[in-house]
Amino acid sequence: MRFIDAVDDCKRHQNSSTEFPGERRTTTGRFSGHCGRLVHVESDGSIRDFSYPLIGLTGITRSRFGLRPDNAGENVTWFNGSNATQHYLAGTSLVVTEHETEHGRIQQYDLTLDDQHITHFDSENESVEIVVNMEMSPEGRSTRVGQLHHEDAVEIHHSEEVDYIASDPGFETLRGIPFGGFEATSKNTATSRSRSGSERHSSEAQLSGDFIGVVPSTGEATLVTLLTTRTAASRATALKTVREAARGHDQTSLTKAAEREVEPVVDHELPHTTAIAADFRVLSLLSGDTGLRIAGPDFDPYYAHSGGYGYSWFRDDAEISRFLFDVDQQLELGLDQWHSRSVAVYEQTQLEDGTWPHRVWPFDATLAPGWANARLESGSDVSYQADQTGSVAAFLATSGGDSDTLRQALDGLDVSLAEDGRPVTCQNAWENMSGRFTHTVATFLEAYSTLAATTGGDMKTRAMERAKSTYSALDDLWVDERGVYALREYGDHHDRAGVLDARADSATFALASAHRSYAQVGELSDCRVDRLVSHITTVIETLTRETSAVRGLIRFEEDDWRKRDQEHEKIWTVATVWGAYGAAELAVLLNERGGDGRATQIASTAHELLSLVLPDGPLCLDNGFLPEQMFDDGTPDSATPLGWSHALRLATITLMNERDLFDLELTAELEGNSGQV
């Protein structure tokens, strides 16, 4: 996204009540990709790369397609999505967009294969030409780039990254478009997406990543973009590759290629298979070759309203890895390669003290920009998110990580453990406050318990001791008058140090799975189980928000992030589905203790929350994606799709199916309706 496009977006949306100026939203359209390059296909058919975090190459920063009758000059009908429909080819990431135009129907097929993206057009009118307006920004540059024209292909270059586009049957017309000028950028009104460039000298047009090409009319056309580097491929090799791809792909070949990339095949007798398929697709879309995943497509590249999403957080990634491992254990999907890649990259990125940094680049696992790297800096650990190390340690212990890595992870956990058995003052999972958080305690309890269950010798003994002390120390955070565990105890660097922050926090749903893990190595008291039931049910009730358009859980009480003009807290999909997962885990825990009668109603609560994020629920978009947040009027916002939400939904469905909680939920409904006509 060029800065001038961000400025233009600000002009368009500065007075919006639900859109943040300067962002590149992905709440409409669909993505194509498979563990590598990630391309967004908007509902109007325009394509744009969100690939940099996954492959280290920028590619397409804006585009649009249109058509015109033969030799109609500048009379182009640009696709605008107003008369278009879009869907995925079943079980694949092949995006099909159908345009109804005054010149007939155009079918557009988009598929990303490794470092190539193929766009194929089928027209029922053979006398129209396809027009493409595209900008590529190698290495993220919109200036100091150049283009070379090779008749049927264009080469856009800066220094190391080189981007190519080729067409079959070639280009009838091809020209670069010069920079529109600072005058247009500085105007108060938004500017046109396309500029003819006819008034500027041709040499200036060559110093731009922006171009227009006209594909001759034949009834079919294929465009292929290739992202590469000078080191990876010579010009001759790259041109040969992109030309052959353009000549070699049509609707039939794209369908076959897409079907070869299908995600794990799931038993159709499972409930909610459509949701499961969508979850696997999203997790594949957001994954890089290293196995690391971005949190979501980076819709805010200039950090105008967030800290960016195109990075790998070890919290999100490790939780997703653990969910996938559990799902694979239940369904036997053959995801060994996925798990082994995650184990390898976590071992690679572990710091010398056994902890993990704030966030890294997925394409090479190097340190990414962040604000919570206290373990790499001098001073206190306040700017460190200790729960991330807990999440990674729990996954590695579950999946069979290297013993030296596990021992170092245990050391890393102990570094952040205070004498009272709880983690020291640090940042929270939501990255917006510091303190001594219940969620952080939960991740430590999970990690220590899992290490105690899976290791031996002195490591097992040590982990067990820590698990017991953390389990006991959790009592310090109980708020008796509310029947919940506090969001946090205000930490050392706060003027209310030592005081409990009694707000309800959806991150504390992690207590349910943490206690299930502890129950495998220790003993849960009846009092603790009663408190867990009170906590989970009360937090769900407290955080539930319903409007005429949406229903779900807010993140925590008094959450004011990205509210825009909205008075109340926004609903979050991750909070909602985490509530479902926490309730499901608690129902399982109660059943494992001998059939506690409360399990039935709690299972019903889990199912009710799950229904809100299923494909026909109010929090799931028509494209199958779960956005991070929703405004009260139903407008989706922020990272879309959010990997963590999809992984939680996948884990919840499979857990409830494995433990027959869907049947328990039905029983609860029948009991609740007894005596009714």
N, C-alpha and C positions, 0 to 999 in steps of 0.2 A: 504494500500500500504506500503510494507516494505521499509526501507531506502535502502537496497541493490537493490531492484527493481527500486527505483528512480535513483540510481547511474547507473544501467544498462541502463535505458532509456536515461540518459544523454549521455552515450557512443554511443547510437544508433542515437540520434537526435541533437547532439551538433552543427553540421554544417548545419542543416536544415534551410531553409529560411521561413518556415511557421509553424514549430512545435517548441514548447518550451520544452527544456530538463527537465526531471524529473517529468512530469505530467502524469496523467492517463486519457486519453481523452475519451469522450463519443460522439464524433461527428459521429460515425458509430454505428450500432447495435440499440437495442431497450431496453426500460425499462419495467419491470413488477412490480406492486405494487398497493396498494389501501389504502391511508391514513395511512401508517405505514411503514413497511419494504420496502426498495427500492433496487431492484436487476437489474443490467445491464446485458443484454444478447448480447454479441458481435456478429458480423456477422459470426464469426467462431464457434459460439455456446458456447464459454466460458462464465462463469458467475462470477459476482463479486458484492459484497455488496457495496452500497452507503448509508447504513442504519443508520449509527451512529447518525447523527443529528436528525433523525426522531424518533428513538426508543432507543438511548443510547447504542446500541450494535453494535459491529464491524463486526463479521461474516467472510465471504469469502473475502480474499484479492487477490487471484488469483486462476485460475483454467484452465484446458483445458481437452477436451475429445477426445477420439480416439477409434479405434477398431482394432482388430486383429483376424485372424482365430483361431480356437480352438488350444490351446497348442502351439502357435507360439512363445513362449518365449518373447524376447524383440522386436520382429518385429511388432511394433505398427504403424498404420497409423493415425497420429494425424489430427484432423479436422483443416484446416487452412483458411477456408472461400473462397478459390479460386474457388471452384465449389459448392457454396452454394447460396441459395436464402432465404430471410427472410421476414415475414410479420406479422401483427397482425390479429388474428381472429376478424372479423368485429365487431366493437363496444365494444371491450374488451381489456384487457391488457395481453391476452394470446399470447405469442410470438411463432411463428411457424418457425423453421429453417429446411430447406431441404438440406441434404448433398449428393452430388453425389460422390461416392468413387469407387475405383477399386474392392471393395467387394460388390457393390450394393448400393442402395439408403437407406439412414437413415433419418427418420423424427424425429425431436426433438421438444418437446413441453415444454414451460417454463411458469409457473404461480406462482406468489407470493400470498399466502393466509395468512393474518395476520403475524405471526412470522415464518411461514414455506415457503420454496420455493421448488416447485416440478419440476423436470426435467424428462420427460418421453421420451424414445426412442422406435421407431418402425422400425424394420429392415426387408427388404424384403429377407434378407439372414439369416436364422436361425442358421447358423454355425459360426457366428462371435461373439466375446465377446466385451463388452463395457469396455473401460479403462478410469478411472478417475484419474487425478492428481490435487489435490486441496490443498490449504493452507487456514487455518482459523487462525485468530489472535484475540482471545478473549481479550477484553479491549484494542485493538490496539497493542497487544504485539506480537512480533515475537521471543522473547527469554523468558525464564522462563515460558514457557508453556509446558504442557504435554499432552499425548494422551493415552486413554484407548481403547482397542479393545474388542468389544462384539460380535464377529463372523459376524453378519450381520449389525453391526453399529460401528461407531467410535465416541468417545467423546474427544473433545479438550477443555482443561480448563486452566485457569490461577488462578484467585481468585474468583471473583463473577460471571463473565460471563462464561457460558458453552455453547459450540456449538456442535451439533450432526449432523451426517449424517448417514442415513440408506439406504439400497438398497433392492429392491425386484427384483430378487430372491437371495439376499444375495451377499457376496463377496467370490469369489473363492480364490483370493489372496489379502492380505492386509498387507501393511508394511509402517512404517513411513520413512521419509527421513531426515537425519541430515543436519544441516547447512553446506553449501558448503565451508565455510572457507574464511578467509580474503584474502588469496592469489588470489582466483578467483575474488573476489570483487575488488581488487586493480589493476587488469590487465587493460590495455588500451582498450581491445576489450570486446564486450558484451558477456555474458555467455549464456549457453543453458537454456531454460525454465525448463527442467526436468532433474533431476539427479537420477541415479539408487540407489545410497546409498549403493551399495553392498560391498564397501570396508570399510565401517565404522561399528563400533560395534553396535549391535542392541539396546543397552541401550541408545546410543546417539540418535537413530532414534525415541525413545519414548519421547525425550525432544524437540519436534518440533511440529509445527502446520501443517506441510507439509506431505502428504501421497499419496500413490498410491494404488488404488483398482481395481481389475478385477472382472467384473460381468459376471457370466456364460452365455453361449449362449442359448437363448430360442426364440429369435426373438423379445422380448420385455424386457425392463428394466426400472425401476423407481428409481430415486434417490431423497431423500428428505433431506433438511437441516433445522434444527431447531435452532433458537437463543433464549436462555433463560438465567436465572440466578439461582444460588443455592437457592435463596430465593423464586423465583417464582415457581420452580418445582424441586422435588427430582429426583435423577438419575432414579429410577424405573419409575416414572411418565413420565419423558422426553423420556426415551427409548420406553416405551409403545406408546406414542404419535407419535414419529417419525417412528416407525415400522408399526403402523397401517396406517399412512399416505402413506407409501411406498407401502403397500399391497393394499390400497384402491383407488389408482389413476391410471388411464390409459387415453388414448386420449379422450374417451367418457366422463368420469367423470370430467376431466379437462375442457372440453368444457362447460359442464353444470355449473360447479362452476364459470367459467369466465363469463358466461351469467348472473349469479345472481349478479355480481358486476358491471353491465353496468352503465355508467354515465347517467345523466339526458336525458330522451328521448326528442328529439327536432323535431318539426314539419318538415317533409320532404319537405314542400313547401317553407321553408325558403331558401334563397340563401346560397351557400357555406356550406352545412351541413357537408361535410367531414372535413372542417377546424374547424367548431364548435365542432364536436365530438373529434377531436384531441386536441383542447384547453381544453375541460373538462377532457380528459384523463390525460393531462400533469398536470393540476392543482390538480388533485387527486393524481397523482404519487408523487408530491412534498409536499404533506400535511402530517402532523403528527396527532396523536390522539388529541392534544390540539387544533387543527384547524390552528395552525401556519404553514407556508410554508417556505421551504428553497428557496433561490433565484434561485438555480440551483444545480445539482449534483456537489459535491466538487471534481473537477478534479485536484486541486492543493493543496493536503493536507499538503505539507511542506512550503506553502507560498513562493514558489520559484519565482513566477512571478506575484502573486496577493495576496490579503489579505484573500483569502478563499471565498467560496460561500455557504457552507453548514450551513448557519445560517438564522435566520429570521430578516430581516430589517423591521422596522415598516413603512417605506415609501412604499417599494414594497408590503408588505403584506396588508397594509390598502388600497392602490390603487386597488389591486386585489380584496379585499373584497368589495370595493365600486362598482367596475365594475360588480362583480357577483350579487350584490344586484340590480343594475339597470337592468341587463339582466333578473334576476328573475322577477322583476316587469313587464317587457315587455312580457316575454314568459310564465310566470306562471309555473315554473319548479319544485316548491316545495322544494326550497333549504333552508327552514327555519332553519334546523339543522346546516347547514354550517354557516349561518349568526349568529346564537345564540352562536356558539362556538367562533367565532371571537370576538363578543362583550364581552363575558365572559373573554377571555384571555387578551384583551386590558384593561379591567377594573382591572384585576389581576396584570398586569405589569406596570400600571401607577405609576410614582414616586410621592412622597409627594408634590412636587411643581407643579404637574399637567402635567409634560412633560413625555416623554418616552425615555428610554436609546437607545444607538446606535444599538445593536442587541442582541438577546437572542437565547438560545437553543430551538429548536422546541419541543423536547421531554418532557421538563418540564418547559419551559418559564423562566428559570433562566438566569442571566446575562452571556453572552458569551464574549470571548475575542474581543476587539475592540479598536478603537483609537479616538472615538468621544463621550466620556462620560464626557464632561466638567461639566454637571449638577450634576455629582456624585463626582467631584473633586473640589479642591480649585483652585482659579484663575479665569481667564476670560472665556467667553463662546465661544471663537473662535473655540475650538475643540468640537463643538456641531452642530448637523444638525437639525436646527429648523424646516425645512420643514417636518420632520418625524412627529412631534407633530401636525403640520397642517393637514397632511393627515389622521392621526388617528381621530382627532377631527371632520373632515368633514364626515368621515364614521360613527362615532358614532352618530352624529347629524342626519344623514340621516336615519340610521337604528333603531333609538329609544334607544340610550344608556341611562343609569341611569343618573338622573338629577344631582346628586352629582359629578359623573364622568365628565359630561359635564361642570359643573361649574369650577371644577378643571382644566379641559382642557383649558377653557377660561383664567383662571389665568396663566396657563403655556404659552399660546400664548402671553399674555400681558407682561410676564417677558422678552420676547425677542423683544419687540416692542420699537423702539426708539421714541423720541419726534416728529420726522418728519413724523411718520406714517409708516415707513418701518422697517423690522427686522434689528437687529444689526448685526455686523460682525460675521459670523459663517462659517461653512463648507457648500459646495454645494451638490447637489444631486449626482453628480459623484464622490464625496469624494476625489477630487484631488486638491482643492484650497479653499482659504477662501476669504471672501468679503461680499458684500451686494447684493445678487443675485435677478435678476428678477424672477427666478423660485420660490425662497423662498417667495417673495411678492405674487406671484400667489397662492401658497398654503395657505397663510394667508388670502388672499381675499376670496378664496373658503371656508375656515373654518369659518371665521367670517360671511360671507353671509349665509352659511347653518345654523349656530347657530341662526342667526337672524330670519331665516325663520321657524325654528322648535321649538324654545323655547318661553317662555313667561315671562312677568314681567320684573324685573330689568335685568335679563340675556339677554333678547331680546333687551332691550334698549342699554345696554352696547355693545353687539355684533354689533348692527347696527351702533353705533358711530364709532367703530373700523373699520368696513367695509368701511364706507364713507371715513375715513381718509386714509386708505390703498389704496383705489381706487384713491384718489386724489394724493397721494404720488408717485404713479407709474409714473406720468409725469416726475419726476426727472430723470428717467432712459431712457427717449426717446432720441434717436440719430437721429436728424433730417436729417443729410446729408446721412444717410444710409436707413432711413425709417424703423428702427427696434428699439426694446427695447434692451438695452445693456445686455450682459451676466451678468455683475455685475458693481457695483461701488467698486473700490479697497477700502478695509477696513482699519481700524485703525492701523492694524499691518503690513501695507505694505508701502514701500517708495513712492508709488504713491497714497496715501490715498486721497479719494475724487474725483479721476479721473475716468471717465467711461471707462470700457473695452468693446469696441464696437463690439466684435466678435459675430457672430451668434451662437446660442446655441439651440439645439433641445429640451432641457428641458423647454424652454420658450413657447413651444406649449401648456403648461398648462394654459396659459393666456386665451385661448378660453373657456374652461369649467368654469374657474373662473369667467369670465364675464357673462356667461350664468347664473351662480348661483347668481351673484350680481344683474342681471336684474330682478330677482324674488323679490328683496327687495328694490332696488334702481333704479335710472334712468341713463341709458347710454347716454352720449352725442354723437351727430353725429361725432364730432371730434374724440372721443375715438374709435368709431366703424371704422372710416376711418383708424385710426392708427392700429387697430387690423388687418384689411384686409391687409394693407401694410406690417405689421410685419410677419404675417403667410405666405403670398405668397413670400415675399423676403427671409425669412429664409429657406423655402423649396427650392427655386431656388439656394440660396447660398450653401446649404449643399448637394445638389444632386451631386452624383458622379457616373460615368458610365465607365465601362471597357468592354472589349470584352466578359467577363464572367459574370459580375454582375452589378446590378444597384440598388441604394438605397441612403440613407442619411447617412452622417458621423455624429458623435456625436456633435462636435463643431469644429469651425475653429482652426487649429493648434493643434489638438489632436494628441499626439505622443505615446499614450499608446499601448503596445503590437504590435508595428509595425514590429518588427523583422527587416528584410532587406528592407521592403517596404518604398518607399520614401514618399508617401502621407498618409493621414489619412485613417483609415479603415472604411468600411461601417458597421453600426450597425442595427440589426433588430429592436431593441426597438426604435431607433431614427426614422426609416422609418415608422413603424406602429404608432408611436406617432404623426408623421406628418399627417398620414391619419386620425387619430382620431381628432387631432386639427382642420384640415380642415373640417371634418364632423361637429364638434361642431360649428364652425364658420358659416357654411352653414345653420345649424339649427337656429342659433342666427339671422342671416340675414332674414331668412324666418319669424321668430317670430316677427320681427320688421315691417312686412308688405310687404313681398315679394320683398326684395332688389334684383335687377337683377343680382348682382354679385354672388349670391348664386349658380347659375347653374354652372358656371365655377369652383368655389371652390369645389363644390360637385364632379365635374369631376376630379379635382386634388386629392381629397380624394380617389376616386375609383382607380385612376392610382397608387397611392402609396400602397393602399391595395393589388392590384394585384401582387405586388412584393413579398409579404409575404404569398400569398395563395399557396396551395399545388403544383400548376404548375408554381409558380413564382421562380425567381432565388435565393431568399433568404430562401426558404423552402427546407429542405433536403428530400431525398427519404423516410426516416423513418417518415416523418410528423413533425419533430421537427424544431423549430426555434432556431438556435445558437445565441449567443450574438453578434458575430462579423463575418465578412468575409474578407479575403484577396482579393486583386485585381484579383487573378487568380481563385477565386471561392472556395478556401479552407476555410472551416468553422473553427472557433476558439472560445476558451473560453467556458463558461458555456453552455451546451446543454442537454436538452432544457432549455430555460430561461423562467421562469414563467411569468414575467412581460410582455414580448413580446406576449405570448399566450393570456394573459388576455386582453391586449390592442386590439389584433386582434378580439377576441370574442366581446368586447364592440363596436368596430367599425362596425362590420358586423350587429349587432343587432340594433345599433343606426341608421345606414343608411337605414336599412330595415324598421324600425318603422316610420321614417320620410320621406320615399319614395325618398331617395337621390339617389338610384340606377336609378330611373326613371329620376331624374334631370340630372344625369351624362350622360344618353343616349341622353337627349335633347341637352346637351352641345356638344356632338359628332356630332349630326346632324347639329347643327348650325355652328360648326367649319368646317364641310365638305360641306356646302352649296356652290353650283356653281361648285363643283368638279364632274368629271365623274367617 
